[in-house]
Amino acid sequence: MHDFVALEGLGIPTMFVVSSEFADAVDAQARALGYAAIPAVYVPHPIQDRTDDEMRALADQAWLTAPVSA
């Protein structure tokens, strides 16, 4: 989340992929950092054991089928 703030501060549009289990935590952290919302693609939980290729596939699918929050 702090990387998001740093990159956005440099004018680099940023979003991230996060497990759907943590949607409430993302919202709370965004508010704590002064953002109404953080652009995110939510993917099915859990993600910690997924390979890079599986994560890319999840992100691609989420991007195509789910609205991006912001």
BAFI-3210 file (N, C-alpha, C; in Angstrom, 3 decimals, decimal comma, padded with zeros to 6 digits):
// residues 70
n [1|2|3|4|5|6|7|8|9|10|11|12|13|14|15|16|17|18|19|20|21|22|23|24|25|26|27|28|29|30|31|32|33|34|35|36|37|38|39|40|41|42|43|44|45|46|47|48|49|50|51|52|53|54|55|56|57|58|59|60|61|62|63|64|65|66|67|68|69|70]
n.u [000,820|001,953|003,829|002,128|001,213|003,649|004,369|002,118|002,435|004,583|003,412|002,827|000,481|-001,197|-002,142|-003,240|-003,097|-005,124|-006,115|-009,484|-010,339|-009,253|-010,474|-011,858|-009,762|-008,092|-009,668|-009,773|-007,047|-006,521|-008,128|-006,813|-004,471|-005,271|-006,756|-009,764|-010,378|-008,598|-007,223|-007,861|-007,589|-009,510|-008,992|-009,767|-009,475|-007,308|-004,122|-001,444|000,001|000,110|001,476|003,571|002,549|-000,079|-001,001|-000,883|-002,837|-005,110|-005,221|-005,574|-008,088|-009,685|-009,455|-010,795|-013,393|-014,378|-015,413|-013,186|-012,203|-012,233]
n.v [-001,181|001,225|001,467|001,978|004,557|005,969|005,629|006,751|009,331|010,100|010,467|008,214|006,150|003,712|000,438|-002,504|-006,089|-008,009|-010,313|-011,290|-011,674|-009,674|-007,239|-005,417|-004,648|-003,365|-001,137|000,120|000,676|002,344|004,576|005,334|006,246|008,464|008,245|007,936|005,641|002,833|001,881|-001,360|-004,812|-007,463|-010,797|-014,346|-015,783|-018,203|-016,596|-016,905|-019,284|-019,508|-019,779|-017,600|-017,573|-018,483|-016,340|-014,275|-015,197|-015,117|-012,340|-011,384|-012,523|-011,361|-008,680|-008,631|-009,389|-008,246|-005,241|-002,517|-001,242|002,091]
n.w [000,000|000,758|-001,238|-003,379|-002,688|-002,827|-005,563|-006,872|-005,940|-007,443|-009,809|-011,244|-012,521|-010,642|-009,557|-007,798|-007,313|-005,279|-002,757|-002,438|000,136|001,644|001,155|002,861|004,546|002,724|002,069|004,612|005,100|002,931|003,561|005,928|004,872|003,569|001,235|-000,621|-001,946|-003,282|-006,349|-007,315|-008,217|-007,433|-006,527|-006,279|-003,021|-001,505|-002,314|-001,817|-002,358|-005,065|-008,373|-010,399|-013,005|-012,533|-010,996|-012,875|-014,653|-012,977|-012,491|-015,112|-015,702|-013,689|-014,376|-016,804|-016,129|-013,761|-012,109|-011,571|-008,538|-007,402]
ca.u [000,000|002,835|004,396|001,091|001,256|004,896|004,294|001,115|003,043|005,488|002,607|002,734|-000,801|-000,903|-003,187|-002,627|-003,903|-005,252|-007,073|-010,805|-010,462|-008,705|-011,116|-012,113|-008,471|-007,641|-010,437|-009,350|-005,692|-006,633|-008,629|-005,761|-003,445|-005,852|-007,412|-011,137|-010,327|-007,361|-007,526|-007,448|-008,259|-009,683|-008,971|-010,184|-008,570|-006,017|-003,212|-000,036|000,677|-000,037|002,671|003,487|001,625|-001,441|-001,363|-001,160|-004,136|-006,136|-005,305|-006,189|-009,508|-010,336|-009,480|-011,797|-014,744|-014,813|-015,130|-012,040|-012,619|-011,407]
ca.v [000,000|002,393|001,581|002,645|005,981|006,531|005,683|007,757|010,622|010,398|010,618|006,932|005,502|002,454|-000,389|-003,751|-007,305|-008,381|-011,366|-010,768|-011,788|-008,483|-006,032|-004,469|-004,132|-002,414|000,093|000,754|001,212|003,478|005,721|005,742|006,948|009,660|007,961|007,434|004,277|002,459|001,026|-002,735|-005,948|-008,486|-012,166|-015,306|-016,128|-017,591|-016,415|-017,020|-020,459|-019,531|-019,477|-016,337|-017,763|-018,529|-014,975|-013,523|-015,654|-014,553|-010,902|-011,202|-012,854|-010,347|-007,436|-008,757|-009,713|-007,538|-003,802|-002,097|-000,264|003,291]
ca.w [000,000|000,784|-002,589|-004,166|-002,353|-003,361|-007,026|-007,230|-005,654|-008,553|-011,018|-011,941|-012,209|-009,971|-008,964|-007,384|-007,246|-003,866|-002,461|-002,059|001,592|002,277|000,620|003,950|005,006|001,702|002,267|005,861|004,914|002,007|004,336|006,860|004,096|002,977|-000,045|-000,518|-002,476|-003,958|-007,498|-007,043|-008,843|-006,403|-007,041|-005,252|-001,918|-001,188|-003,448|-001,418|-002,915|-006,523|-009,167|-011,132|-014,127|-011,988|-010,605|-014,108|-015,155|-012,096|-012,747|-016,433|-015,604|-012,860|-015,151|-017,860|-015,665|-012,555|-012,103|-010,782|-007,536|-007,312]
c.u [000,872|003,555|003,417|001,165|002,502|004,835|003,281|001,664|004,024|004,742|002,481|001,411|-000,553|-002,182|-002,527|-003,640|-003,929|-006,312|-008,380|-011,031|-010,065|-009,319|-011,363|-010,816|-007,909|-008,359|-009,984|-007,969|-005,713|-007,095|-007,553|-004,662|-003,997|-006,499|-008,827|-011,208|-008,979|-007,735|-006,974|-008,238|-008,309|-009,778|-009,360|-009,066|-008,433|-005,147|-001,759|000,696|000,613|001,285|002,498|002,501|000,175|-001,911|-001,662|-002,529|-005,273|-006,323|-005,958|-007,683|-010,263|-010,479|-010,588|-013,219|-015,245|-014,545|-013,924|-012,524|-011,675|-012,280]
c.v [001,256|002,572|002,291|004,153|006,635|006,669|006,716|009,161|011,065|010,570|009,349|006,272|004,069|001,753|-001,685|-004,875|-007,742|-009,463|-010,750|-010,806|-010,488|-007,175|-004,992|-003,847|-003,112|-001,081|000,841|001,391|002,414|004,727|006,245|006,535|008,156|009,477|007,466|005,988|004,075|001,589|-000,384|-003,711|-007,027|-009,862|-013,123|-015,614|-017,639|-017,441|-016,723|-018,209|-020,528|-019,189|-018,119|-016,453|-017,816|-017,132|-014,120|-013,902|-015,109|-013,061|-010,626|-011,451|-011,793|-009,038|-007,468|-008,868|-008,884|-006,047|-003,521|-001,059|000,919|004,464]
c.w [000,000|-000,551|-003,509|-003,945|-002,951|-004,879|-007,501|-007,002|-006,727|-009,869|-011,836|-011,566|-011,721|-009,534|-008,541|-007,351|-005,789|-003,712|-001,966|-000,552|002,298|001,777|001,712|004,464|004,021|001,888|003,520|005,715|003,976|002,754|005,289|006,158|003,344|001,627|000,208|-000,985|-003,162|-005,154|-007,270|-007,894|-007,775|-007,048|-005,918|-004,248|-001,852|-002,436|-003,099|-002,027|-004,438|-007,203|-009,850|-012,293|-013,657|-011,578|-011,827|-014,663|-014,299|-012,355|-014,092|-016,370|-014,800|-013,628|-016,194|-017,334|-014,497|-012,687|-011,219|-009,794|-007,564|-006,952]
res [m|h|d|f|v|a|l|e|g|l|g|i|p|t|m|f|v|v|s|s|e|f|a|d|a|v|d|a|q|a|r|a|l|g|y|a|a|i|p|a|v|y|v|p|h|p|i|q|d|r|t|d|d|e|m|r|a|l|a|d|q|a|w|l|t|a|p|v|s|a]
***
